Every structure is written in C-alpha cells, then in structure tokens.
Amino acid sequence: MRKFVDDKGRTWTASVARSESGDYKGRCHLALEEASSAGKRRVELADVRWNSLRTGERTVETMSDVELRRRLRAALGRDARS
C-alpha cells in the first residue's frame, strides 16, 4: 500500500486488489481508496494489471506521485461517466 495526495489535497491509498477470475494472467489490479473518514470512496483500474500480488505491490511502491495522481484522475473520470 502507498499513500499519496491528489490535486485537491485529499489523501488516497494505492493498493493491489485480486480478481476472482480463474485466469492467472492479470488477476491483480490497481485499487485506489480515499483515506478520509467522511467519504471512503474506492475506485479500481482493471486495466492496470499484474500476474501476482507481489509484482503489483512492488510496482505500486515504485510509482511516482505524479503517476498515481494521473491514474486516479483517469479512474475518477471513468467512474463519473458510469
């Protein structure tokens, strides 16, 4: 897990979530959760995928804050259109 701050000053946690599919390839994906107690919003990016939790966690730990904010904007934009 990795904490970062978005463009509006809100704290988010980036982590890796596991899909329940039987497919080994890409069964783990990026999940972002707002850390505020008021609105525990969670968005998931199923297109950012890894084959294992270990690989995903290592990647999340090395992602820059800029990259995490970019991924968050993409996820929130998709979520708003749903």
N, C-alpha and C positions, 0 to 999 in steps of 0.2 A: 504494500500500500504506500501511496505517496500523496502528501498534502500539497496543494498549490492554491494560489489566489487568482480569481478570474479578473476580468477587466473592470468589474463593478466593486471589487474589494471583498467579494464573498469567498469563503474558504470551501474548497472541494477536496474530496479524496478520490484518487485514481486507483483502481484495483483490477484484478482479473477475475472474471466470472466464468464458470464452466457451464457449457450447454449440455443438455441431457440427451443429445443425439448419439446414435451408435457410431457415427463417423469419427475416426481418430483424427483426421486432418482438420485442423481449425476448430477443435471443440472448445477452446477457451477464447474469450474475447474481452475487450476493454469495457469497464464499467466505471461510471463517474457518479459520485454521490455528494450532494451538498451537505456540508458539515454543520450548518446552523440547526439549532434545536427547533426553530419555528417551522421550517418547511422541508423536511428531509426528502428533497427531490432526487430521483435516481434516473439516469439515462444510460443506455447501453449501446455500444457501437459494435454490432455483429460483424461489420466488415473489417474491423481491426482484430485479426485472429492469430492465435498461436496453437501449436500442437500440444503443449503441456503448460501446466501452471507455472512450473519453474522458469520456462522460457519467457512466458508472459510477464511474470513478476520481475525478472531481470531487465526486461525491456522497459517496463514502466519506471523502474528505478533510475534508468539512464535517460529517459525522455526529458527534454528541456521544458521549462515552464511555458515557453512560447508555443511549443508543440502541443502541450496539454491544453492550453487555452484555445488553440486552433481546433483541436479535436472536440472540445466542449462546445464551441460555437457551432460546429457542424452538427453535433448531436442535438443541441437545443433547437437549431433551425429545423431539423427533421421532425423533432417532437412537436413543435408548434404547428406544423402542417398536418399532423395526424388528426 
